[in-house]
Amino acid sequence: MFAYVLRRVLYAVPILVGVNLLTFLLFFVVNTPEDMARMQLGAKRVTPEAIEKWKAERGYDLPLLWNGQAEAAGKATQTIFFRKSVRLFAFDFGASEDKRDIAAEIGERMWPSLALAVPVFLVGLAVCVSFALLMAFFRATYLDLWGVVLCVAMMSISTLFYIIGGQYLLSKLLHLVPISGYRGGADAVRFLLLPVFIGVVAGIGASSRWYRTLFLEEMGRDYVRTARAKGLAERAVLFGHVLQNALIPILTGVVAVIPLLFMGSLLTESFFGIPGLGSYTIDAIQAQDFAVVRAMVFIGTVFYIVGLILTDISYTLVDPRIRLQ
């Protein structure tokens, strides 16, 4: 198992390096530090002195890849590439354009994101699997037909509609929950009820339809027909055999999503005023805070790769047909 995990980690290193290089090219070659300075300063006529001062304050006045004027290792380390890209591999994110520590901001904003993402993930998984089992149990009936129609209709509706509709109906008209905002501690529950509800409802359509397909595929296999031939009740076949075997692809898909929970939801956090990593990223994009955007792109890549590795590991654990090479 250790050799298998090590091999998967080594496979992931070139991907992370490639994404890091591509990000560097986009931020410092296609979009030069001079362009960043002009956008940040926001003046129509920016003097060269103001641009150079802005670059010097943020370390953008160094050479891109190689510093011929430095000595020894400084030729490689006293460069924009090393300070802004290579240091990311040590999770040294530096400071944002307004001089705030990015790592401290991420550590603080991670908890509101988890407070929103974890309930949406767990409740949504339970609701979608249960609804899919219900449709599979009553397959080829009107309940199954209208269930699929409902899933397709919910898939076709934008998440933005659920957010605005939920805020208008439950907050503005019925005054059941706050329309936006966030507080820590026990008060967070009041502010998270509506975002969690909307997050669950918005994901029912696509997830339930996919789980239903997995259940129906398992129900057509030989072992299910054998179980029925032995006289097992349909409910016992569904919950004792079909659900158990269908959980293998469900588990692998779920495990891949777990690391991404830390990244938060861009739309939901922004519309509900939740100070998580999703709204942090949106605010950085709007403010053209390139340091924060680079850090969030790197973290997102790391979490995505971790999710893929955990998926491979979980598949080998739950499926005995997979042999470790």
For each residue, the residues with C-beta under 8 A, 3 or more apart:
1: 4 5 313 316 324
2: 5 6
3: 6 7 324
4: 1 7 8 312 313 316 324 325
5: 1 2 8 9 309 313
6: 2 3 9 10
7: 3 4 10 11
8: 4 5 11 12 308 309 312 313
9: 5 6 12 13 309
10: 6 7 13
11: 7 8 14 15
12: 8 9 15 16 305 308 309
13: 9 10 16 17
14: 11 17 18
15: 11 12 18 19 301 305
16: 12 13 19 20 89 301 302 305
17: 13 14 20 21
18: 14 15 21 22
19: 15 16 22 23 297 298 301
20: 16 17 23 24 85 88 89 298 301
21: 17 18 24 25 85
22: 18 19 25 26
23: 19 20 26 27 85 294 297 298
24: 20 21 27 28 29 81 84 85
25: 21 22 28 29 30
26: 22 23 29 30 31
27: 23 24 30 31 84 290 294
28: 24 25 31 32 33 64 80 81 84
29: 24 25 26 32 64
30: 25 26 27
31: 26 27 28 35 36 290
32: 28 29 35 36
33: 28 36 37 55 60 61 80
34: 37 38 51 55
35: 31 32 38 39
36: 31 32 33 39 40 60 288 290
37: 33 34 40 41 46 50 51 54 55 60
38: 34 35 41 43 46 51
39: 35 36 42 288
40: 36 37 54 97 288
41: 37 38 46 50 51 54
42: 39
43: 38 46 50
44:
45:
46: 37 38 41 43 50 51
47: 50 51
48: 51 52
49: 52 53
50: 37 41 43 46 47 53 54
51: 34 37 38 41 46 47 48 54 55
52: 48 49 55 56 61
53: 49 50 56 57
54: 37 40 41 50 51 57 58 60
55: 33 34 37 51 52 58 59 60 61
56: 52 53 59 60 61
57: 53 54
58: 54 55 97 291
59: 55 56 62 80 83 84
60: 33 36 37 54 55 56 80
61: 33 52 55 56
62: 59 67 78 79 80 83
63: 66 67 68 78 79 80
64: 28 29 79 80 81
65: 79 80 81
66: 63 75 76 79
67: 62 63 70 74 75 76 78 79
68: 63 75
69:
70: 67 74 75 77 78
71: 74 75
72: 75
73: 76 77
74: 67 70 71 77 78
75: 66 67 68 70 71 72 78
76: 66 67 73 79 82
77: 70 73 74 82 83
78: 62 63 67 70 74 75 82 83
79: 62 63 64 65 66 67 76 82 83
80: 28 33 59 60 62 63 64 65 83 84 85
81: 24 28 64 65 84 85 86
82: 76 77 78 79 85 86 87
83: 59 62 77 78 79 80 86 87 94
84: 24 27 28 59 80 81 87 88 94 291 294
85: 20 21 23 24 80 81 82 88 294
86: 81 82 83 89
87: 82 83 84 90 92 93 94
88: 20 84 85 91 92 93 294 295 298
89: 16 20 86
90: 87
91: 88 103
92: 87 88 103
93: 87 88 102 103 106 291 295 298
94: 83 84 87 102 291 295
95: 99 100 101 102 291
96: 99 100 101 102 105 284 289 291 292
97: 40 58 287 288 289 290 291 292
98: 289
99: 95 96
100: 95 96 104 105
101: 95 96 104 105
102: 93 94 95 96 105 106 291 292 295
103: 91 92 93 106 107
104: 100 101 107 108
105: 96 100 101 102 108 109 280 292
106: 93 102 103 109 110 277 280 295 299
107: 103 104 110
108: 104 105 111
109: 105 106 112 113 264 275 276 277 279 280
110: 106 107 113 114 262 276 277
111: 108 114 115
112: 109 115 116 182 188 264 269 274 275 276
113: 109 110 116 117 261 262 263 264 265 269 274 276 277 278
114: 110 111 117 118 261 262
115: 111 112 118 119 188 192
116: 112 113 119 120 192 195 196 199 264 265 268 269 274 276
117: 113 114 120 121 261 262 264 265
118: 114 115 121 122 261
119: 115 116 122 123 192 196
120: 116 117 123 124 195 196 199 200 203 265
121: 117 118 124 125 257 258 261
122: 118 119 125 126
123: 119 120 126 127 196 200
124: 120 121 127 128 199 200 203 204 207
125: 121 122 128 129 207 254
126: 122 123 129 130
127: 123 124 130 131 200 204
128: 124 125 131 132 203 204 207 208 211
129: 125 126 132 133 211 250
130: 126 127 133 134
131: 127 128 134 135 147 204 208 211
132: 128 129 135 136 207 208 209 210 211 212 214 215
133: 129 130 136 137 211 215 238 239 243
134: 130 131 137 138 143 147
135: 131 132 138 139 143 144 147 148 208 212
136: 132 133 139 144 212 215 216 219 238 242
137: 133 134 234 235 238
138: 134 135 141 143 144
139: 135 136 144 216 219
140: 144
141: 138 144 145
142: 145 146
143: 134 135 138 146 147
144: 135 136 138 139 140 141 147 148
145: 141 142 148 149
146: 142 143 149 150
147: 131 134 135 143 144 150 151 208 212
148: 135 144 145 151 152 209 212
149: 145 146 152 153
150: 146 147 153 154 205
151: 147 148 154 155 204 205 206 208 209 212
152: 148 149 155 156 205 209
153: 149 150 156 157 205
154: 150 151 157 201 202 204 205 206
155: 151 152 205 206 209
156: 152 153 205
157: 153 154 161 162 202 205
158: 161 162
159: 162 163 198 202 267 268
160: 163 164 267 271
161: 157 158 164 165
162: 157 158 159 165 166 198 201 202
163: 159 160 166 167 198 267 268 271 272
164: 160 161 167 168 271
165: 161 162 168 169
166: 162 163 169 170 171 194 197 198
167: 163 164 170 171 172 179 180 194 271 272
168: 164 165 171 172 173
169: 165 166 172 173 174
170: 166 167 173 174 176 177 194 197
171: 166 167 168 174 175 176 177 178 179 194
172: 167 168 169 175 179
173: 168 169 170
174: 169 170 171
175: 171 172
176: 170 171
177: 170 171 190 191 193 194
178: 171 181 190 191 194
179: 167 171 172 194
180: 167 191 271 272 273
181: 178 191 272 273
182: 112 188 191 192 272 273 274 275
183: 187 188 190 191
184: 187 188
185: 188
186: 189
187: 183 184 190 191
188: 112 115 182 183 184 185 191 192
189: 186 192 193
190: 177 178 183 187 193
191: 177 178 180 181 182 183 187 188 194 195 272 274
192: 115 116 119 182 188 189 195 196 274
193: 177 189 190 196 197
194: 166 167 170 171 177 178 179 191 197 198 272
195: 116 120 191 192 198 199 268 269 272 274
196: 116 119 120 123 192 193 199 200
197: 166 170 193 194 200 201
198: 159 162 163 166 194 195 201 202 268
199: 116 120 124 195 196 202 203 265 268
200: 120 123 124 127 196 197 203 204
201: 154 162 197 198 204
202: 154 157 159 162 198 199 205
203: 120 124 128 199 200 206 207
204: 124 127 128 131 151 154 200 201 207 208
205: 150 151 152 153 154 155 156 157 202 208 209
206: 151 154 155 203 209 210
207: 124 125 128 132 203 204 210 211
208: 128 131 132 135 147 151 204 205 211 212
209: 132 148 151 152 155 205 206 212 213
210: 132 206 207 213 214
211: 128 129 131 132 133 207 208 214 215 246 250
212: 132 135 136 147 148 151 208 209 215 216
213: 209 210 216 217
214: 132 210 211 217 218 246 249 250
215: 132 133 136 211 212 218 219 238 242 243 246
216: 136 139 212 213 219 220
217: 213 214 220 221 246
218: 214 215 221 224 241 242 245 246
219: 136 139 215 216 224 237 238 242
220: 216 217 224
221: 217 218 224 225 245
222: 225 226
223: 226 227 241 245
224: 218 219 220 221 227 228 237 241 242
225: 221 222 228 229
226: 222 223 229 230
227: 223 224 230 232 236 237 240 241
228: 224 225 231 232 234 237
229: 225 226
230: 226 227
231: 228
232: 227 228 236 237 240
233: 236 237
234: 137 228 237 238
235: 137 238 239
236: 227 232 233 239 240 241
237: 219 224 227 228 232 233 234 240 241 242
238: 133 136 137 215 219 234 235 241 242 243
239: 133 235 236 242 243
240: 227 232 236 237 243 244
241: 218 223 224 227 236 237 238 244 245
242: 136 215 218 219 224 237 238 239 245 246
243: 133 215 238 239 240 246 247
244: 240 241 247
245: 218 221 223 241 242 248
246: 211 214 215 217 218 242 243 249 250
247: 243 244 250 251 318
248: 245 251 252 315 318 319
249: 214 246 252 253
250: 129 211 214 246 247 253 254
251: 247 248 254 255 314 318
252: 248 249 255 256 311 314 315 318
253: 249 250 256 257 311
254: 125 250 251 257 258
255: 251 252 258 307 310 311 314
256: 252 253 259 260 307 308 310 311
257: 121 253 254 260 261 307
258: 121 254 255 261 307 310
259: 256 262 303 304 306 307 310
260: 256 257 263 300 303 304 307
261: 113 114 117 118 121 257 258
262: 110 113 114 117 259 277 299 303
263: 113 260 277 278 281 296 299 300 303
264: 109 112 113 116 117 269 274 276 277 278 279 280 281
265: 113 116 117 120 199 268 269 276 278
266: 269 270 278 279 281 282
267: 159 160 163 270 271 278
268: 116 159 163 195 198 199 265 271 272 274 278
269: 112 113 116 195 264 265 266 272 273 274 275 276 277 278 279 282
270: 266 267 273 278 279 282
271: 160 163 164 167 180 267 268
272: 163 167 180 181 182 191 194 195 268 269
273: 180 181 182 269 270 279
274: 112 113 116 182 191 192 195 264 268 269 278 279
275: 109 112 182 269 279 280
276: 109 110 112 113 116 264 265 269 279 280
277: 106 109 110 113 262 263 264 269 280 281 296
278: 113 263 264 265 266 267 268 269 270 274 281 282
279: 109 264 266 269 270 273 274 275 276 282 283
280: 105 106 109 264 275 276 277 283 284 292 296
281: 263 264 266 277 278 284 285 292 293 296
282: 266 269 270 278 279 285 286
283: 279 280 286 287 289
284: 96 280 281 287 289 292 293 296
285: 281 282 288 289 293
286: 282 283
287: 97 283 284
288: 36 39 40 97 285
289: 96 97 98 283 284 285 292 293
290: 27 31 36 97 293 294
291: 58 84 93 94 95 96 97 102 294 295
292: 96 97 102 105 280 281 284 289 295 296
293: 281 284 285 289 290 296 297
294: 23 27 84 85 88 290 291 297 298
295: 88 93 94 102 106 291 292 298 299
296: 263 277 280 281 284 292 293 299 300
297: 19 23 293 294 300 301
298: 19 20 23 88 93 294 295 301 302
299: 106 262 263 295 296 302 303
300: 260 263 296 297 303 304
301: 15 16 19 20 297 298 304 305
302: 16 298 299 305 306
303: 259 260 262 263 299 300 306 307
304: 259 260 300 301 307 308
305: 12 15 16 301 302 308 309
306: 259 302 303 309 310
307: 255 256 257 258 259 260 303 304 310 311
308: 8 12 256 304 305 311 312
309: 5 8 9 12 305 306 312 313
310: 255 256 258 259 306 307 313 314
311: 252 253 255 256 307 308 314 315
312: 4 8 308 309 315 316
313: 1 4 5 8 309 310 316 317
314: 251 252 255 310 311 317 318
315: 248 252 311 312 318 319 322
316: 1 4 312 313 319 322 324
317: 313 314
318: 247 248 251 252 314 315
319: 248 315 316 322
320:
321:
322: 315 316 319
323:
324: 1 3 4 316
325: 4
